[in-house]
Amino acid sequence: MQVIKKINNNVVVCKDGNGRELIAFGKGLGFPSVPYELTNLNEVQRTFYNINSRYLANLDLLPTDILEFTSEVVDVARGTFDYAISSNLVLTLADHINFAFERKEKNIFVKMPLAYDLEQIYPEEMSFARKVIRSIWNRFHVRLSPDEASGIALAFINSRTYERNEQKDKINDDSDLLEKITIIIEENMRVKLEKKGFNYSRYATHVRFLLQRLRSGKCIDTINQESYFTFRKEYPETATCVDQIVYYLETECNFKVETEEKLYLMLHVNRVCTNEGL
């Protein structure tokens, strides 16, 4: 195996005998001048194939101890979850944790807006994320806010890899439905949503969670119906827009949209449109 790039003293980029690029972790792998031939493969503690090249550019900015920690976490995660995990997770999770440390040092607190949804739909990932936070304290003596569990859980959720065609089809279906819902909003609310911005990304995430709940039949049930009717009176234009979205979902997709989910939709439609300057 040939070492072609040094990331730090313990992390290197290599090419195996078949010419495939990988990241290798091992004590002292980065000490020799590169390129060089690594003949003793026992020095390699773990390897990661199929790392997206866009993540490699910032790899040398990530502290070695955090990279080693996240690689251990990913190993445990692969034995915990019943789905395949992208090799990119070791880097995206390391980047997330490193940024969380930086925010902690600067006393910058970020309230995660998706905590409730994640807890309801991905309880296993949230439970695992809380264990990661405890492990961070044990390893680095950095006490992160419990809210950081949401961001860590999202890293795992986004790292899922899908091999079955029906799963890929479901993702495509969600994208198509998201696009249709977005068109309904833009036409009814007379606004153009900026799809590259954070507001749209947050809205899109909520809509995808909604679609997952509708498919599973596990809808939210904690919102009082009185709030729904109050909101309809307060924001009639938003309510009319949501009525059209619900009509589409029920007639075209055979979903049953309960009152609580209609209120959920109204809240997020109003939010994304308000942030776009409506």
JOURJO-V391775 format. One record per residue. PSI is psi in whole degrees, 0 to 359 (none if undefined). OMEGA is omega in whole degrees, 0 to 359 (NA if undefined). D_CENTER is the distance of its C-alpha to the mean C-alpha in whole Angstrom. Layout:
BEGIN
PSI/OMEGA/D_CENTER + PSI/OMEGA/D_CENTER
END
This chain:
BEGIN
134/183/33 + 129/174/33 + 122/186/31 + 344/180/31 + 137/177/29 + 128/173/28 + 310/171/25 + 190/186/27 + 338/186/30 + 1/182/27 + 129/182/25 + 160/172/26 + 133/185/25 + 170/167/28 + 130/180/29 + 186/184/30 + 341/179/33 + 6/179/32 + 9/179/31 + 136/181/27 + 142/179/25 + 164/173/23 + 132/180/22 + 136/175/25 + 135/178/25 + 142/184/28 + 122/175/30 + 7/181/32 + 334/183/31 + 1/182/31 + 313/182/34 + 159/176/37 + 138/180/37 + 152/359/35 + 155/174/35 + 161/181/37 + 122/178/37 + 107/185/35 + 329/181/38 + 93/183/37 + 350/176/34 + 343/178/34 + 345/181/33 + 121/181/29 + 319/178/27 + 155/181/24 + 155/178/23 + 117/176/20 + 169/172/20 + 35/174/19 + 127/179/17 + 134/184/16 + 333/182/19 + 338/179/17 + 336/183/15 + 332/184/19 + 325/182/20 + 6/184/19 + 321/183/19 + 353/177/22 + 350/183/21 + 131/180/19 + 143/183/22 + 318/184/23 + 326/178/23 + 320/177/19 + 316/179/18 + 320/179/21 + 313/183/19 + 328/177/16 + 324/176/17 + 319/179/19 + 318/180/16 + 322/177/15 + 315/180/18 + 319/181/18 + 321/181/15 + 333/177/16 + 357/184/19 + 313/185/18 + 151/183/15 + 31/176/17 + 159/179/15 + 147/182/15 + 134/180/12 + 141/177/12 + 338/180/14 + 343/185/12 + 323/182/10 + 328/181/13 + 318/180/13 + 322/178/10 + 320/177/10 + 318/178/13 + 319/180/13 + 314/182/11 + 319/178/13 + 318/179/16 + 325/177/15 + 321/177/15 + 317/180/18 + 317/179/20 + 323/178/19 + 317/180/21 + 325/182/24 + 5/181/24 + 38/177/24 + 117/182/21 + 129/180/19 + 122/178/16 + 118/180/16 + 125/185/12 + 352/188/13 + 10/188/11 + 316/183/12 + 313/180/15 + 315/182/13 + 319/181/10 + 323/182/14 + 321/188/15 + 328/184/13 + 62/182/12 + 326/181/14 + 317/179/14 + 321/178/11 + 320/178/12 + 317/178/15 + 320/180/14 + 322/178/12 + 326/176/15 + 323/178/17 + 319/178/16 + 320/177/17 + 322/178/20 + 325/177/20 + 318/178/19 + 316/182/22 + 325/184/24 + 315/189/24 + 352/184/24 + 38/174/25 + 121/183/22 + 100/178/22 + 152/177/18 + 145/175/18 + 333/179/17 + 338/179/15 + 342/179/13 + 326/180/12 + 315/180/9 + 321/179/7 + 318/178/8 + 318/179/7 + 325/178/3 + 320/178/4 + 317/181/6 + 317/182/5 + 346/183/4 + 356/180/7 + 139/172/9 + 141/184/12 + 127/181/15 + 332/183/18 + 139/184/20 + 322/182/21 + 330/177/21 + 320/177/17 + 320/179/17 + 322/181/19 + 321/178/17 + 316/179/14 + 321/177/17 + 316/179/19 + 320/179/16 + 319/179/16 + 318/179/20 + 320/177/20 + 317/180/17 + 318/180/20 + 317/179/23 + 320/179/21 + 319/178/21 + 317/179/24 + 318/180/26 + 312/183/24 + 321/181/26 + 319/183/29 + 323/185/30 + 358/178/28 + 54/181/30 + 149/176/27 + 115/182/25 + 132/179/21 + 106/190/20 + 350/179/17 + 358/184/16 + 168/181/16 + 322/182/13 + 316/179/15 + 319/180/15 + 317/179/11 + 316/177/11 + 316/181/14 + 322/178/12 + 316/179/9 + 319/180/12 + 319/179/14 + 320/176/12 + 319/178/12 + 313/181/16 + 322/177/16 + 319/179/15 + 318/180/17 + 321/178/20 + 321/184/20 + 343/184/20 + 7/180/23 + 84/183/21 + 157/179/21 + 147/185/21 + 26/185/24 + 359/184/25 + 131/181/26 + 136/180/29 + 332/179/31 + 324/178/33 + 325/179/30 + 311/182/29 + 327/176/33 + 317/181/33 + 323/178/30 + 319/180/32 + 325/184/35 + 325/184/33 + 73/185/31 + 325/181/33 + 317/177/32 + 319/180/28 + 319/179/29 + 320/178/31 + 314/181/28 + 325/177/26 + 320/180/29 + 323/177/29 + 314/181/25 + 318/179/26 + 317/179/29 + 313/182/27 + 324/183/25 + 323/183/28 + 323/184/30 + 332/185/28 + 355/181/26 + 31/174/28 + 148/172/25 + 112/184/27 + 110/182/25 + 167/182/27 + 317/182/28 + 322/180/25 + 330/176/22 + 319/177/25 + 318/177/24 + 314/179/21 + 315/181/21 + 318/180/24 + 316/185/22 + 329/173/19 + 315/180/21 + 322/182/23 + 312/183/21 + 325/180/19 + 323/178/23 + 319/180/24 + 342/177/22 + 7/173/23 + 17/179/27 + none/NA/28
END
